[in-house]
């Protein structure tokens, strides 16, 4: 499973990354056609981030927190 993260998360990003990796996920810095999903935290004033846009273009599922 390949996962990317965007936005502000309720936990420190390093902790979320570690939790995902402990479950066998590979945390990627960007979205690709090989991504399983995008975890999206609060994006603040940005309604759409570049990772969100690319996920939509590639049909990658977005999980919002």
C-alpha positions in Angstrom: 0.0 0.0 0.0 1.4 3.4 -1.0 0.1 6.4 0.8 0.6 10.2 0.6 -0.3 12.8 3.1 -1.3 16.5 2.7 -2.6 19.2 5.0 -2.3 19.6 8.8 -3.0 16.5 10.8 -4.3 16.1 14.3 -1.1 14.2 15.2 2.5 15.1 14.3 3.2 14.0 10.7 6.2 11.9 11.8 3.9 10.0 14.2 1.3 9.4 11.5 4.0 8.3 9.0 5.4 5.9 11.6 2.0 4.4 12.4 1.3 3.8 8.7 4.7 2.2 8.1 4.1 0.0 11.2 1.0 -1.3 9.3 3.1 -2.0 6.2 2.4 1.1 4.2 4.9 3.0 2.1 4.5 6.8 2.8 5.3 8.7 -0.4 6.1 12.4 -0.8 3.9 12.8 -3.9 1.0 11.2 -5.6 1.4 8.8 -8.5 -0.7 6.3 -10.4 0.7 3.7 -8.0 -0.7 5.5 -4.9 -3.3 3.6 -2.9 -4.8 6.7 -1.3 -4.2 10.3 -0.1 -4.7 11.2 3.6 -5.9 14.8 3.7 -5.8 16.8 6.9 -6.9 20.5 7.2 -5.7 22.5 4.3 -6.3 25.9 5.9 -6.9 28.6 3.4 -6.2 26.3 0.4 -9.3 24.6 -0.8 -7.4 22.4 -3.2 -3.8 21.3 -2.8 -1.6 20.1 -5.7 -1.7 16.6 -4.2 -5.5 16.7 -4.1 -5.7 17.8 -7.7 -3.3 15.1 -8.8 -5.2 12.4 -6.8 -8.4 13.5 -8.6 -6.7 13.4 -12.0 -5.3 9.9 -11.3 -8.4 8.5 -9.6 -6.7 8.0 -6.3 -9.0 7.7 -3.3 -8.9 10.7 -0.8 -9.4 10.1 2.9 -10.2 13.2 4.9 -9.6 13.6 8.6 
